[in-house]
Structure formats: structure tokens, C-alpha cells
Amino acid sequence: MPQLLERNGTCLCGAVNFTAKHMSTEVGVCHCNMCRKWGGGPYMEVDCGPEVSFAGAENISLYQSSQWAERGFCKQCGTHLFYRLKEDNLHMIPVGLLDVDDIEFTFKEQVFIEEKPAFYSFSNDTKNSIGDESIAAFLAKKE
């Protein structure tokens, strides 16, 4: 079971600050085409749950990336702030935005592994799932 910690974070320019009340210590990576287009590479995220509060929210712009999710970014500096599941308000936040120098993370899972390009590979031993498995697991959690 991953630890759940309260942590703060910020965008690059500091216009948006946030507090995640229940941040996981497990890192996940998404290799889907949409995440790679959004950030120029794999999306390395931490599940921060639904209890995330933002200061400077007027600087957040939202992009409706699917029927079930939206992506937030800073209007000032362009930092990718979160991938959020609309129905449950679950926030997946890029691990690099969090103040976490004192935390040992576990690289736990890679999703949409079939969309990962051949030019990079992580050496960590992780759970790997294809897109259909990832979506099915998400839907099963909701039931």
C-alpha cells in the first residue's frame, strides 16, 4: 500500500501553487499518444486524489481532452499542472511539480505501453499494461 502524504507544489513561474492532501508515493507513467503530445514525452505522474487545492486558480486553463478527463496548465508559463478525471475529481500531478525532495518514490506502473516509441525504455521493473487494460482497470475501480 503506498504512503499518502500532504505535499505542496508550484508551476514554473509560481503563479499557481497547490496542496495535495493525499499524495501517493507511487509514480506511474503514461505512454499514450495524447500524453506524449501534451508534454513531449511520457507523462510521469503521482496520484494525488480528489483533495487538491489551488492558489492562483485564475491562472489555470483547462483543456477537455476526453469525455472523462481534462488537463490543466498555467496560463502564464505553460506548466502542465494536472490530468484530472472529471467524475471523481482525481488529480494525476506531474511528479516534478511537487515539493518532494525528502520522499522515496516507487516507480510502480506504465500504461499504454503499446504506444511507447522504441527510442526510449525505462529499466525499472514495473507493472505494464496496454491501453485497453488500463481503461478496463479504471472502469472496474469505479464500480
Helices and strands as residue ranges (DSSP letters): E 4-10, E 17-24, E 26-30, H 33-39, E 43-47, E 52-55, G 57-59, E 60-63, E 69-74, E 80-85, E 90-94, G 95-97, E 106-111, G 113-115, E 127-129, H 131-142
